[in-house]
Amino acid sequence: MTVQIGNGFYFAYIAIAVVYITALALIVRKVSARTAHTILLVIIFCNFALHFIKQFFVPYCTDFPMSLRRSTVENLCAVSTVFFPFIFLLRRQCILHDFMYFIGVCGGLAALAYPIETLGMPPFAFDTLRFYICHINLLAVPLVAAIRGVYVPRLRKFWVIPLMFLAWQTVICLNEFFLIGIGLVDASYADLLDPGFRNSSFTFGVRPMFEQFAFLLDPLVPRFLKTDVFNINGGKDFYFPVLWMVVPAFVYLIPLYVVISCPFWLRTCLRRRANTGVR
């Protein structure tokens, strides 16, 4: 029995996510905004703690200290897991909260739709449970915060969302160079330029397993960002880390953010209109 795309366990975890998010939304709806904020903050800090506590469990403890790399910011969801609690501590809403909603919802949904880390794994193994707990909470906390009105995604600075995404990617890129530098990843710096090597977030290009979707991205990437003009990779073409996705990020992420934020934007507009009408 393993988790596979489309099997019973795959859909069971999706159903659990729906029930959990619905229950959490109903709970925070009945309490004050301050209490709702505290509940969600505790959940997201538990997620943060799990990111490091996992080192005491199999399979991480059997590969220590090399497993420490898995508790770093090695992919988009890991960066979110580490940074979300501290963003949530900021009571005054800013662009970080808007991006938290965007990357949390998109990352969480993507993980549920294609749980690549759990495929072929027993459904109740520690790492399977950890994966789903982590990613369901990454989806649930910003989504429920928006539903409750703790932090509501705004459209005013939609153009900053791609920049925040690129900042997240830059953190991943620097982390990879750091891990190789201290020996937690047994590879050379040149290995990072291979899109098939430790590239779960597409930081270093389109992963080979997703090449069928490259036609959506490659036409938007300037040729000089796919050409080894500085002989970094021995003249072999590659995607320049992070920078290759600048244009695709603006083309795809802005409309995506607008679409998933519109329900809350419309709700805010309707409430303002209703309040104006009462006056």
The 8 nearest C-alpha neighbors of each residue, nearest first, counted from 0:
[[1, 121, 2, 122, 120, 119, 8, 3],
 [0, 2, 121, 120, 119, 122, 3, 118],
 [1, 3, 118, 119, 122, 8, 120, 9],
 [4, 2, 118, 6, 5, 119, 9, 1],
 [5, 3, 6, 9, 2, 113, 118, 114],
 [4, 6, 9, 3, 10, 7, 8, 2],
 [5, 7, 9, 3, 8, 4, 10, 2],
 [8, 6, 10, 9, 11, 5, 2, 3],
 [9, 7, 11, 10, 2, 6, 12, 122],
 [10, 8, 6, 7, 11, 12, 5, 2],
 [9, 11, 13, 7, 12, 8, 14, 6],
 [12, 10, 8, 14, 13, 9, 7, 15],
 [11, 13, 15, 14, 10, 9, 16, 8],
 [12, 14, 10, 16, 15, 11, 17, 111],
 [15, 13, 11, 17, 12, 16, 10, 18],
 [16, 14, 12, 18, 13, 17, 19, 11],
 [15, 17, 13, 19, 14, 18, 20, 135],
 [16, 18, 14, 20, 15, 19, 21, 13],
 [19, 17, 21, 15, 16, 20, 22, 14],
 [20, 18, 16, 22, 21, 17, 15, 23],
 [19, 21, 23, 17, 22, 139, 18, 16],
 [20, 22, 24, 18, 19, 23, 17, 25],
 [23, 21, 25, 19, 24, 20, 18, 26],
 [22, 24, 26, 20, 25, 21, 19, 27],
 [23, 25, 21, 22, 143, 27, 26, 28],
 [26, 24, 28, 22, 23, 27, 21, 29],
 [27, 25, 23, 28, 24, 29, 22, 30],
 [28, 26, 35, 30, 29, 24, 25, 23],
 [27, 29, 25, 26, 30, 147, 24, 35],
 [28, 30, 27, 26, 25, 31, 35, 24],
 [31, 29, 27, 28, 34, 35, 32, 26],
 [30, 32, 34, 33, 35, 29, 27, 28],
 [31, 33, 35, 34, 36, 149, 30, 147],
 [32, 34, 36, 31, 35, 37, 30, 149],
 [35, 33, 37, 31, 36, 32, 30, 38],
 [36, 34, 32, 27, 38, 33, 37, 31],
 [35, 37, 33, 39, 34, 38, 40, 32],
 [38, 36, 40, 34, 35, 39, 41, 33],
 [39, 37, 35, 41, 40, 36, 34, 42],
 [38, 40, 42, 36, 41, 37, 140, 43],
 [39, 41, 37, 43, 42, 38, 36, 44],
 [40, 42, 44, 38, 39, 43, 37, 45],
 [43, 41, 45, 39, 40, 44, 46, 38],
 [42, 44, 46, 40, 45, 41, 84, 39],
 [43, 45, 47, 41, 46, 42, 84, 40],
 [46, 44, 48, 42, 47, 43, 49, 41],
 [47, 45, 43, 49, 44, 48, 133, 42],
 [46, 48, 44, 45, 50, 49, 80, 81],
 [47, 49, 45, 50, 46, 51, 52, 44],
 [50, 48, 52, 46, 51, 47, 53, 45],
 [49, 51, 47, 48, 70, 52, 53, 46],
 [50, 52, 49, 53, 48, 70, 54, 47],
 [53, 51, 49, 54, 55, 50, 48, 56],
 [54, 52, 55, 51, 56, 49, 50, 59],
 [53, 55, 59, 52, 60, 56, 51, 67],
 [54, 56, 60, 53, 52, 59, 57, 51],
 [57, 55, 53, 60, 54, 59, 58, 125],
 [58, 56, 59, 60, 61, 55, 125, 126],
 [57, 59, 61, 60, 56, 62, 126, 54],
 [58, 60, 57, 54, 62, 66, 61, 56],
 [59, 61, 63, 55, 57, 54, 62, 56],
 [62, 60, 59, 58, 63, 57, 56, 66],
 [61, 63, 66, 59, 60, 65, 64, 58],
 [64, 62, 66, 65, 60, 61, 59, 67],
 [63, 65, 66, 67, 62, 183, 60, 68],
 [66, 64, 63, 183, 67, 62, 68, 184],
 [67, 65, 63, 68, 64, 62, 59, 69],
 [68, 66, 69, 65, 70, 64, 63, 71],
 [67, 69, 66, 71, 70, 183, 65, 178],
 [68, 70, 67, 71, 66, 73, 72, 59],
 [71, 69, 68, 67, 51, 50, 72, 66],
 [70, 72, 68, 69, 73, 77, 67, 174],
 [73, 71, 78, 77, 74, 171, 174, 70],
 [72, 74, 171, 71, 77, 174, 69, 175],
 [75, 73, 77, 200, 76, 72, 171, 78],
 [76, 74, 78, 77, 200, 79, 167, 168],
 [75, 77, 79, 78, 74, 80, 106, 134],
 [76, 78, 72, 80, 74, 79, 75, 73],
 [79, 77, 72, 75, 81, 76, 80, 82],
 [78, 80, 76, 82, 77, 83, 81, 75],
 [81, 79, 77, 78, 47, 83, 82, 76],
 [80, 82, 78, 79, 47, 83, 77, 84],
 [83, 81, 79, 85, 84, 80, 78, 86],
 [82, 84, 86, 79, 85, 80, 81, 87],
 [85, 83, 87, 86, 44, 43, 82, 88],
 [86, 84, 88, 87, 83, 82, 89, 81],
 [85, 87, 83, 88, 84, 89, 82, 95],
 [88, 86, 84, 85, 89, 83, 40, 90],
 [87, 89, 85, 86, 90, 84, 40, 83],
 [90, 88, 87, 86, 91, 85, 92, 93],
 [89, 91, 88, 92, 87, 86, 150, 93],
 [90, 92, 89, 93, 88, 150, 96, 87],
 [93, 91, 90, 96, 150, 89, 94, 95],
 [92, 94, 95, 96, 91, 97, 89, 90],
 [93, 95, 97, 96, 98, 92, 156, 159],
 [96, 94, 98, 93, 97, 99, 86, 92],
 [97, 95, 99, 94, 98, 93, 92, 100],
 [98, 96, 152, 94, 100, 95, 99, 101],
 [97, 99, 101, 95, 100, 96, 102, 160],
 [100, 98, 96, 97, 102, 101, 103, 95],
 [99, 101, 141, 103, 98, 97, 102, 104],
 [100, 102, 98, 99, 104, 103, 105, 256],
 [103, 101, 105, 99, 106, 104, 100, 98],
 [104, 102, 138, 137, 106, 100, 101, 105],
 [103, 105, 138, 107, 101, 102, 106, 100],
 [106, 104, 102, 108, 107, 103, 109, 101],
 [107, 105, 109, 103, 102, 108, 104, 110],
 [106, 108, 138, 134, 110, 104, 109, 105],
 [107, 109, 111, 105, 110, 106, 104, 112],
 [110, 108, 112, 106, 107, 111, 113, 105],
 [109, 111, 114, 107, 113, 108, 112, 106],
 [112, 110, 108, 109, 114, 113, 107, 13],
 [111, 113, 109, 110, 108, 114, 13, 4],
 [112, 114, 110, 115, 111, 109, 4, 108],
 [115, 113, 110, 111, 116, 117, 112, 118],
 [114, 116, 118, 117, 113, 110, 119, 4],
 [117, 115, 114, 118, 130, 127, 120, 119],
 [118, 116, 120, 115, 127, 114, 119, 2],
 [119, 117, 2, 3, 115, 120, 116, 114],
 [118, 120, 1, 2, 3, 117, 121, 0],
 [119, 121, 1, 117, 118, 2, 122, 127],
 [122, 120, 1, 124, 123, 0, 2, 119],
 [123, 121, 1, 2, 124, 127, 120, 8],
 [122, 124, 121, 128, 127, 125, 126, 120],
 [125, 123, 127, 121, 126, 122, 128, 120],
 [126, 124, 128, 127, 129, 123, 57, 56],
 [125, 127, 129, 128, 124, 130, 58, 117],
 [128, 126, 130, 124, 129, 125, 117, 122],
 [127, 129, 125, 131, 126, 130, 132, 123],
 [130, 128, 126, 132, 127, 131, 133, 125],
 [131, 129, 127, 133, 128, 132, 126, 134],
 [130, 132, 134, 128, 133, 129, 135, 127],
 [133, 131, 129, 135, 130, 134, 128, 136],
 [132, 134, 130, 136, 131, 135, 46, 129],
 [135, 133, 137, 107, 131, 136, 132, 130],
 [134, 136, 138, 132, 137, 133, 131, 139],
 [135, 137, 139, 138, 134, 133, 140, 132],
 [138, 136, 134, 103, 135, 139, 107, 140],
 [137, 139, 107, 104, 103, 135, 136, 140],
 [138, 140, 136, 142, 20, 137, 143, 141],
 [139, 141, 143, 142, 136, 39, 144, 138],
 [142, 140, 100, 144, 143, 139, 145, 138],
 [143, 141, 145, 139, 144, 140, 138, 146],
 [142, 144, 146, 145, 140, 24, 141, 139],
 [145, 143, 149, 141, 147, 142, 146, 150],
 [144, 146, 151, 148, 142, 150, 143, 147],
 [147, 145, 143, 148, 144, 142, 24, 151],
 [148, 146, 144, 145, 149, 143, 28, 27],
 [147, 149, 145, 150, 146, 151, 144, 32],
 [150, 148, 144, 147, 145, 32, 151, 36],
 [151, 149, 145, 148, 144, 92, 152, 96],
 [150, 152, 145, 148, 153, 149, 263, 144],
 [153, 151, 97, 260, 150, 100, 145, 263],
 [154, 152, 155, 151, 264, 97, 260, 156],
 [155, 153, 157, 156, 257, 152, 264, 260],
 [154, 156, 153, 157, 158, 152, 159, 94],
 [157, 155, 158, 154, 159, 153, 94, 160],
 [156, 158, 154, 159, 160, 155, 253, 256],
 [157, 159, 156, 160, 253, 161, 162, 249],
 [160, 158, 162, 157, 161, 156, 163, 94],
 [159, 161, 163, 162, 158, 157, 98, 164],
 [162, 160, 164, 248, 163, 249, 159, 252],
 [163, 161, 165, 159, 164, 160, 166, 158],
 [164, 162, 166, 160, 165, 161, 159, 167],
 [165, 163, 161, 167, 166, 162, 160, 168],
 [164, 166, 168, 162, 167, 163, 169, 161],
 [165, 167, 163, 169, 168, 164, 162, 170],
 [168, 166, 164, 170, 165, 169, 163, 171],
 [169, 167, 165, 171, 166, 170, 202, 241],
 [168, 170, 166, 172, 171, 167, 165, 173],
 [169, 171, 167, 173, 168, 172, 174, 166],
 [172, 170, 174, 168, 169, 73, 173, 74],
 [171, 173, 169, 175, 174, 170, 168, 176],
 [174, 172, 176, 170, 175, 171, 169, 177],
 [173, 175, 177, 171, 172, 176, 170, 178],
 [176, 174, 178, 172, 177, 173, 171, 179],
 [175, 177, 173, 179, 174, 178, 180, 172],
 [176, 178, 180, 174, 175, 179, 173, 181],
 [179, 177, 175, 183, 180, 181, 176, 184],
 [180, 178, 184, 182, 176, 177, 181, 183],
 [179, 181, 177, 178, 182, 176, 183, 184],
 [182, 180, 178, 179, 183, 177, 184, 176],
 [181, 183, 179, 184, 180, 185, 178, 186],
 [184, 182, 178, 65, 181, 179, 68, 185],
 [185, 183, 179, 182, 178, 186, 65, 68],
 [186, 184, 182, 183, 179, 187, 178, 65],
 [187, 185, 184, 190, 179, 188, 189, 191],
 [186, 188, 189, 190, 179, 185, 191, 184],
 [187, 189, 190, 191, 186, 176, 179, 192],
 [188, 190, 187, 191, 192, 232, 193, 231],
 [191, 189, 187, 188, 192, 193, 186, 196],
 [192, 190, 189, 193, 188, 196, 203, 194],
 [191, 193, 190, 189, 203, 194, 237, 238],
 [192, 194, 191, 195, 196, 190, 203, 237],
 [195, 193, 204, 206, 203, 196, 198, 205],
 [194, 196, 193, 206, 207, 198, 197, 205],
 [195, 197, 198, 193, 194, 191, 190, 192],
 [198, 196, 199, 195, 191, 194, 175, 73],
 [197, 199, 201, 196, 200, 194, 202, 203],
 [198, 200, 201, 197, 74, 206, 202, 196],
 [199, 201, 202, 198, 74, 75, 168, 203],
 [202, 200, 204, 198, 203, 205, 199, 206],
 [201, 203, 241, 200, 204, 240, 168, 198],
 [204, 202, 240, 194, 201, 238, 192, 198],
 [203, 205, 201, 238, 194, 202, 206, 240],
 [204, 206, 201, 194, 207, 210, 213, 209],
 [205, 207, 194, 195, 209, 208, 204, 201],
 [206, 208, 210, 209, 195, 205, 194, 211],
 [209, 207, 206, 210, 211, 195, 205, 212],
 [210, 208, 207, 211, 206, 212, 205, 213],
 [209, 211, 213, 207, 212, 208, 206, 205],
 [212, 210, 209, 213, 214, 208, 207, 215],
 [213, 211, 210, 214, 209, 215, 216, 205],
 [212, 214, 210, 216, 215, 211, 217, 205],
 [213, 215, 212, 216, 217, 218, 211, 210],
 [216, 214, 213, 212, 217, 218, 219, 247],
 [217, 215, 213, 214, 219, 218, 247, 220],
 [216, 218, 220, 219, 214, 213, 215, 221],
 [219, 217, 220, 216, 214, 215, 221, 213],
 [220, 218, 217, 216, 247, 246, 221, 215],
 [219, 221, 217, 218, 243, 222, 246, 216],
 [222, 220, 223, 224, 219, 225, 243, 218],
 [221, 223, 225, 224, 220, 226, 218, 217],
 [222, 224, 226, 225, 221, 228, 227, 220],
 [225, 223, 239, 222, 221, 243, 226, 238],
 [226, 224, 238, 237, 222, 223, 236, 239],
 [225, 227, 236, 223, 228, 224, 237, 222],
 [228, 226, 230, 234, 236, 229, 235, 231],
 [227, 229, 226, 230, 223, 234, 231, 224],
 [230, 228, 231, 227, 234, 232, 226, 233],
 [231, 229, 234, 233, 227, 232, 228, 235],
 [230, 232, 229, 233, 227, 234, 228, 189],
 [233, 231, 234, 230, 235, 227, 189, 236],
 [234, 232, 230, 235, 231, 227, 236, 229],
 [233, 235, 230, 227, 232, 236, 231, 228],
 [236, 234, 232, 233, 227, 237, 226, 230],
 [235, 237, 226, 227, 225, 234, 238, 232],
 [238, 236, 225, 226, 239, 235, 192, 227],
 [237, 239, 225, 204, 243, 203, 240, 224],
 [238, 240, 224, 243, 242, 225, 237, 241],
 [241, 239, 203, 242, 202, 238, 243, 204],
 [242, 240, 202, 243, 244, 168, 169, 239],
 [243, 241, 244, 245, 240, 239, 224, 165],
 [242, 244, 239, 241, 224, 245, 238, 220],
 [243, 245, 247, 242, 246, 248, 241, 220],
 [246, 244, 248, 242, 247, 243, 249, 165],
 [245, 247, 249, 248, 244, 219, 250, 220],
 [248, 246, 250, 244, 249, 245, 251, 219],
 [247, 249, 245, 252, 246, 161, 251, 250],
 [248, 250, 246, 247, 161, 252, 251, 253],
 [251, 249, 247, 248, 252, 246, 253, 254],
 [252, 250, 248, 249, 253, 247, 254, 255],
 [251, 253, 255, 248, 254, 249, 256, 161],
 [252, 254, 256, 255, 251, 249, 257, 157],
 [255, 253, 257, 256, 252, 251, 258, 250],
 [254, 256, 252, 258, 253, 257, 251, 259],
 [257, 255, 253, 259, 254, 258, 260, 252],
 [256, 258, 254, 260, 255, 259, 261, 253],
 [257, 259, 255, 261, 256, 260, 254, 262],
 [260, 258, 256, 257, 261, 255, 262, 101],
 [261, 259, 257, 258, 262, 263, 152, 256],
 [260, 262, 264, 258, 263, 259, 257, 265],
 [263, 261, 265, 264, 260, 266, 259, 258],
 [264, 262, 266, 265, 261, 260, 267, 151],
 [263, 265, 261, 267, 266, 262, 268, 260],
 [266, 264, 268, 262, 263, 267, 261, 269],
 [267, 265, 263, 269, 264, 268, 262, 270],
 [266, 268, 264, 270, 265, 269, 263, 271],
 [269, 267, 265, 271, 270, 266, 272, 264],
 [270, 268, 272, 266, 271, 267, 273, 265],
 [269, 271, 273, 267, 272, 268, 274, 266],
 [270, 272, 274, 268, 273, 269, 275, 267],
 [273, 271, 275, 269, 270, 274, 276, 268],
 [274, 272, 276, 270, 275, 271, 269, 277],
 [275, 273, 271, 277, 276, 272, 270, 278],
 [276, 274, 272, 278, 273, 277, 271, 270],
 [275, 277, 273, 274, 278, 272, 271, 270],
 [278, 276, 274, 275, 273, 272, 271, 270],
 [277, 275, 276, 274, 273, 272, 271, 270]]
